[in-house]
């Protein structure tokens, strides 16, 4: 996830945009809470509590519509800054490949391995212990009770980001520079003023009408075209946003309106979710639910970017460290959550203590993974950190 996970310098006439750094840090921090929440809701997940709580879906819906799209926006934003320092498209793609593929492969071979085992043993009556699973089943390409192994699990995001980066590099390589500038100019005019809210919302609604009554994201890449249409567009928007004054002016002018629309849309989503806690949402209600979520998704992103620009565009002594820590945190956090949640199934504690233990264990596990890993030179590239620069030789 190098593009987003680097401590990425975003240089423009206004200097580095610290607000986008903080937005990225905050987005991945919320992801930890979201995945802990997945343990408690009735939705499918790799580890489930013995005490599911229906109403937790309501606050989860505050994030569900926009969290992934925002991650791709900030990824594209950072990629533009990285590309600005490496104008050759081939060098840009190769640099991203070297940063993204090693963590993906390392996670698939080592970090992610306990996740499908916990899911199989706790939800599918798999009888083998972890060593049996690892040595006998995991590295054979197959599906066990519908679960594909080996698996990239939550690292699907990094896989998609790598693919989008390669496609973008091909576009930059093939399309003449003057055409690139013309295309960006047309797109930025199409998003001028209130169109920064209207046009993307209209496109997301069109996407919903296209896939209605719904096409679930698979995260398996090749059969995930509806997700690619949204996520690649978000990635390209972030790439275009970096250094585009027209888009920044539109966001700065219209983010308060977007914030009102986002809160209003979430209120409707929360109301529908509350009314259907015990039964699936179907029919006309599901149709309108998807429409409102489309509004919530984009307006939340515009509002968050605007607020980050307005109030968070300033440095802090912790920013660089947190910016560096995000990728290692992302790599390890779900494995910690799944392992701890699986272990807590037989303990018999209530949901509130269970949440507290999960949160504390995840934060501690992520922190130790990052702090220990950053000191081991050979491990750094495998957990998303840059290799150390050689110490200067004494004269």
PyMOL commands that set and color helices and strands:
alter all, ss='L'
color gray80, all
select helices_A, chain A and resi 2-5+18-40+56-64+67-85+89-111+113-123+130-138+153-174+177-190+195-211+225-241+245-275+283-311+319-344+351-373+377-383
alter helices_A, ss='H'
color red, helices_A
select strands_A, chain A and resi 142-144+147-149
alter strands_A, ss='S'
color yellow, strands_A
deselect
rebuild
show_as cartoon
